[in-house]
Amino acid sequence: MAAEKKNENSEFDFAPDDEEVELKFKVKKKRQKRIPYSDEEKKALLDGVQEFGKGAWRTIRDHYADIFDVNNRSTVNLKDLHRTLTKSER
């Protein structure tokens, strides 16, 4: 009789779980609107690479902070811009 009750609820033999299950969902972050680089930013970046060398993104960003802080440019942004500007030279 007990076996019949078990089969009435489910055809699987699972033990009841009293633990709460926490579901984790990925939350999509909203992308920031793209802000085009100004000619002043491009010139400052090329001057900085000339002065400090390619790869010194932190130094370039700090030296030209008054220009790059306006649009919150990161060192990765500077690296990407430099790659884009010099792509045509390759």
N, C-alpha and C positions, 0 to 999 in steps of 0.2 A: 504494500500500500504506500509506503514512504517513497519507493522507487517510482510509483506512478505519479505522485505529486511533483517530484523532481522533473520528470519528463513533460509535465503539463506546462511548466514555465519556460523551459528551454531545452533544446535538444543537446546542448553542450553542458559539460559538467564543470562549471566554474564555481569557485568558492566566493561568497560575497566579500566585497572589498569595502572595508570601513574607512580606508584612507582617502583623503581628498586628493584629487588629481589636479595639478596646476597646468593649465594649457598656456603655452607660450606662443604668441603670434608675432610675426615680424611686422613692425609698424613702418610703413613707408614714410620717409622723410620728404618733406616738400623741398624741391630744389630751389636754390636762390636764383633770382633773375640774373642773367648774364649781363655784366657791365663791360662794354667794350673798352679796350685800352686806349688811353689818350696818346697823342704824339709825344707829349712830355714824358709819359711813363716809358714808352719805347726807347726814347733817346737816353733817359736815365739808365735803363737796363743795359743798353749797348755801351754807354760810357763806363758803367760799373764793371762790365765784363772786361773791357779794355784795361781798366785800372787794376782790378783785383783778380781777374782771371775767371775762366769758366769753372763753375762748381762752387764758387764762394757766394752762394745765394744769400746766406744769412748776413754776411758782411755788406753785400750790396744793398740788401733791404734795410739794414740799420743805417748805412751811410746816406741813403736817399729816403729816409723814413717820412720826411715831410711830403714826398710825392706819393709813395706807395701806401701810406696809412689812410689816405683819403678814401680809397675804395677797398680797404682791408685786404690788400694783396699779401698772400703767403709766399714762402720760399718756393713751394711747389708751383704756384702760379707763375713766378718769375722763371723757373726752369722751363715750364711749358711754353711760355711766351718766347723765350730765347730759342727754343727748338723750332717753333713756328717761324720766327723771323729769319733764322739761318737755313731753313729747309730749302729755299730756292737756290742757295749757294752750293749745295751738294752736287 
